[in-house]
Amino acid sequence: MITPKVTDNKVVIGPCRLSYTHVFHKHSFDGDDAAGKYSTNILIPKTETATIEAIRKAIEAARTAGISSKWGGKVPKTLESPLRDGDDRDDNDDVYAGCYYLNAKCSTRPGIVDRNRVPIVDEEEIYSGVWAIVSVTFFPYDVNVKRGIACGLNNIMKFKDDEKLGGRTSAENDFAGIDDEDDEDL
């Protein structure tokens, strides 16, 4: 892991694994992609205590800012946190086990680069399962009686490839071992 970089309510962390990744096109789970956002879940192993502490510090900075800017001078009784425990998910997704996660979103496309800081334009390069260093900003919100701290996605730097999540396999794996010599039978 890199040493987390915290600046007030902004943090750069990683490498972390990405899941439910939609960073090249806006996405909405209700099907209205025009009103959607760019988004990804960021999985942080619970063993990465320095990273978790950096995230908590940035969340606290956002909470402090929200007291005066969003919540009328006091912390709401119920305040939703962007840092969630993967072991508490209802879907029992093994990928989230032993991790905390953030659901990071943004309205404008995040910057996406490789380890040499060259922009990535091939959409196949960033997928659910890839490892990345990410920049996120935490901010307070107060929307329709829901109050909390949200996680804004800034930028992504691809760190390394890994197995894709979601059950889909590659064409190379599906067709491995099929020999061209069988063409004569056709």
Salt bridges, closest charged atoms under 4 A:
ASP33 OD1 - HIS27 ND1 3.88
GLU60 OE2 - ARG63 NH2 2.64
GLU80 OE2 - LYS146 NZ 3.77
ASP85 OD1 - LYS46 NZ 2.77
ASP87 OD2 - LYS46 NZ 2.58
ASP91 OD2 - ARG89 NH2 2.51
GLU123 OE2 - HIS25 NE2 2.81
GLU124 OE1 - LYS164 NZ 3.72
GLU125 OE1 - LYS158 NZ 2.57
ASP142 OD2 - ARG147 NE 3.14
ASP161 OD1 - LYS158 NZ 2.78
ASP162 OD2 - ARG17 NH2 3.72
